[in-house]
Amino acid sequence: MLRRLGASGLIIVLALAATGCARGAGTPSVGRASASSASTSIASVAASSTTTPTGASSAIQATIGAFASSNSSPVLDTIDAVNAGSVWVGGNGLILATTDGGKSWNAQYRGTVDVTALDFVNTDIGWALGKTHLLMTTDGGRTWTPASEPADHLTGVEFLGASNGYGYASTKSGTRLFHSSDGGQVWSSVMTPTPVRTFAATSSTVGWMLGTNGAIYQTINAGASWTLRYDGTPGMYLLASVNSQIAWAASKDGATVMRTTDGGVDWAPAGNPILASTSSIAGGGILRAIVPVDAQTAWGVLSTATPAAGGFQEVIVRTTDGGESWHVAGTGENIAALHVINGEAAFAMMQLNAVAQTEIAVTADGGVQWTSQRLSINGLDAAFTDTLNGWLVGTQGGQGIVERTSDGGHTWYVVYKG
């Protein structure tokens, strides 16, 4: 499963990550809307209100960082899964793996690298990003070796397959973008027209870039050259692409959302999701993420500009008509991740920092109904491979813990603690 490794700054904290093979990555500074009365609180829906989804589909993993996180140094804090059986978790000097859905675990790596993110493209090939080093494996993690890095330590990587990948490095002068065509053995610096806010690769050669000036560019040759696709009036803050033709962009306040279906030649307004949330968030809010599924369907996460009692009040919005109208799909508190499986199914992970617990809510009908489960774990990362199978990693009582679901989030059980 292709998942962006943790990049520094607001690109995780306030923006978005992946949509299939197309994702927004990088660093920060990433019509009429109709409100819906059918929205529900994703933190309080009865477990019987949603039918367990059946079947499986490719997961569109869209991770949003939390506003607040623990200051402790967890044993395990990142996870990646390529299917219901093959899962890796990482943390302080440790990588664990299972090939049987969590029945047994093997310690694949013990060392000095503090693993902050994992990215596997199949059951054999993956990368582990540490605070100081990048590791790679070609045998499912049985052996891990240091991967080459540019002079600037990479703070995020995103591989589209065994060979082609992009790396991001945060420097004093801004974010730098790198490209590798040999699995990370050699990295080439990618010259960009402006400093990078968000980069979204859709293939080994095609990618979209949102600059800090709010303009959008596209490359079709792995960054050798760039074409201006949107001039930045008004400036965009979020960017997410579905493929080389379809991309969505939004301003930070959510008042302006634009959409292209022809590779950026033409951009059309895609409504104002903030208007859909005014009855749910006092005084409006800011748009933290936009997650497109296709040319017509997209999800978004809105947040209050200031914290409410107990946390940040947030709203999940959704459109199914290309942004002509947006409706509230659910409300919650401290939404740390929104994992969109398809146009109808999604998982929301909420960090309840005051009580060191995590709430996982799932919908199978576009947000009309949600099933919610509160877990006694300080959840730090999650991965979902389809509508049924998901994983949550975090801490409990100072120990690393992994929980999983195999019924679409209705029940969760511990598969590792130590």
Sequence and secondary structure as in RCSB ss.txt:
>XXXX:A:sequence
MLRRLGASGLIIVLALAATGCARGAGTPSVGRASASSASTSIASVAASSTTTPTGASSAIQATIGAFASSNSSPV
LDTIDAVNAGSVWVGGNGLILATTDGGKSWNAQYRGTVDVTALDFVNTDIGWALGKTHLLMTTDGGRTWTPASEP
ADHLTGVEFLGASNGYGYASTKSGTRLFHSSDGGQVWSSVMTPTPVRTFAATSSTVGWMLGTNGAIYQTINAGAS
WTLRYDGTPGMYLLASVNSQIAWAASKDGATVMRTTDGGVDWAPAGNPILASTSSIAGGGILRAIVPVDAQTAWG
VLSTATPAAGGFQEVIVRTTDGGESWHVAGTGENIAALHVINGEAAFAMMQLNAVAQTEIAVTADGGVQWTSQRL
SINGLDAAFTDTLNGWLVGTQGGQGIVERTSDGGHTWYVVYKG
>XXXX:A:secstr
       STHHHHTS  EETTEE EE          TT  BTTS  GGGS    S    EEEE   SS   S  S
EEEEEESSSS EEEEEEEEEEEESSTTSS EEEEEEEEEEEEEEESSSS EEEEESS EEEESSTTSS EE    
SS  SEEEESSSS EEEEEEETTEEEEEEESSTTSS EEE  SS EEEEEESSSS EEEEETTS EEEESSTTSS
 EEEE  SS   EEEESSSS EEEE TTSS EEEESSTTS  EE   HHHHHTTTSTT  EEEEEEESSSS EEE
EEE SS BTTB EEEEEEESSTTS  EEEEEEESEEEEEE SSS EEEEEEEGGGTEEEEEEESSTTSS EEEEE
SSEEEEEEESSSS EEEEEEETTEEEEEEESSTTS  EEEEE 
